[in-house]
């Protein structure tokens, strides 16, 4: 099952996180949504088995 771990209004920030995850061999995918006020948001998803590793990488790379 895929789990959303990050939501951003900036595609650049979302792609930066995807790069960090892939560099650390964490499978991830990017999904565009329209859930933000009048603009698009980008969700970064990982398999639920990778959730803890992905969260650690977000904090280690100060992407919060």
ChimeraX attribute file (.defattr): number of C-alpha atoms within 10 A of each C-alpha:
attribute: neighborCount
match mode: 1-to-1
recipient: residues
	/A:1	7
	/A:2	14
	/A:3	15
	/A:4	16
	/A:5	17
	/A:6	19
	/A:7	20
	/A:8	17
	/A:9	16
	/A:10	11
	/A:11	16
	/A:12	11
	/A:13	15
	/A:14	21
	/A:15	16
	/A:16	12
	/A:17	21
	/A:18	21
	/A:19	14
	/A:20	16
	/A:21	22
	/A:22	13
	/A:23	10
	/A:24	12
	/A:25	10
	/A:26	19
	/A:27	14
	/A:28	20
	/A:29	17
	/A:30	18
	/A:31	12
	/A:32	14
	/A:33	13
	/A:34	10
	/A:35	10
	/A:36	12
	/A:37	8
	/A:38	7
	/A:39	9
	/A:40	15
	/A:41	18
	/A:42	22
	/A:43	19
	/A:44	21
	/A:45	22
	/A:46	23
	/A:47	16
	/A:48	13
	/A:49	12
	/A:50	17
	/A:51	17
	/A:52	12
	/A:53	13
	/A:54	25
	/A:55	15
	/A:56	11
	/A:57	17
	/A:58	17
	/A:59	10
	/A:60	10
	/A:61	10
	/A:62	8
	/A:63	14
	/A:64	10
